[in-house]
Amino acid sequence: MKGMESRIARIKANPSGVKFIELAKICTFYFGPPRHDSGSHHIYSMPWQGDPRINIQRNNNGMAKFYQVKQVVAALDKLEEMNRD
């Protein structure tokens, strides 16, 4: 768990420099295996109501897209808040 916390701290500090494979590992750890992972998109279901999803994809140089990293960070913050309650 400590290793994941340091990864999350790194992506929060530099959301534009996140490798796709690292973001996929974080999403799989917290949200389970992707519902869809063929092609360039990985789609993860969130554990709260409304069936929200996170879609991540690799850009041309193997990095995660900036706006998708921000969406994952927001989802992780929400998950942490839910676990505190």
HUTA-V115186 format. One record per residue. RES is the residue in one small letter. SS is DSSP state (hx for helix, st for strand, lp for the rest). PSI is psi in degrees with one decimal (999 if undefined). Layout:
BEGIN
RES,SS,PSI  RES,SS,PSI
END
This chain:
BEGIN
m,lp,-39.4  k,hx,-38.6  g,hx,-39.1  m,hx,-38.6  e,hx,-38.7  s,hx,-34.7  r,hx,-43.2  i,hx,-41.4  a,hx,-39.5  r,hx,-43.3  i,hx,-29.4  k,hx,-36.8  a,hx,-30.9  n,lp,72.0  p,hx,-17.8  s,hx,-6.3  g,hx,39.1  v,lp,126.4  k,st,141.7  f,hx,-45.0  i,hx,-36.1  e,hx,-42.3  l,hx,-38.8  a,hx,-40.0  k,hx,-42.1  i,hx,-46.4  c,hx,-43.0  t,hx,-39.2  f,hx,-46.1  y,hx,-31.0  f,hx,-2.0  g,lp,179.6  p,lp,150.5  p,lp,146.5  r,lp,-30.7  h,st,126.8  d,lp,23.4  s,lp,153.0  g,lp,-149.3  s,lp,-7.5  h,st,139.4  h,st,126.9  i,st,123.4  y,st,138.8  s,st,141.1  m,lp,152.0  p,lp,9.7  w,lp,169.9  q,lp,156.9  g,lp,-0.6  d,lp,45.3  p,lp,155.1  r,st,154.5  i,st,129.3  n,st,123.5  i,st,149.4  q,st,156.6  r,st,138.2  n,lp,-171.9  n,lp,-24.3  n,lp,20.4  g,lp,6.9  m,st,156.6  a,st,151.3  k,lp,137.9  f,hx,-50.4  y,hx,-29.3  q,hx,-34.4  v,hx,-43.3  k,hx,-37.6  q,hx,-40.4  v,hx,-43.2  v,hx,-43.7  a,hx,-40.5  a,hx,-39.7  l,hx,-39.4  d,hx,-42.1  k,hx,-41.4  l,hx,-42.2  e,hx,-41.5  e,hx,-41.8  m,hx,-37.9  n,hx,-22.6  r,hx,-33.0  d,lp,999
END
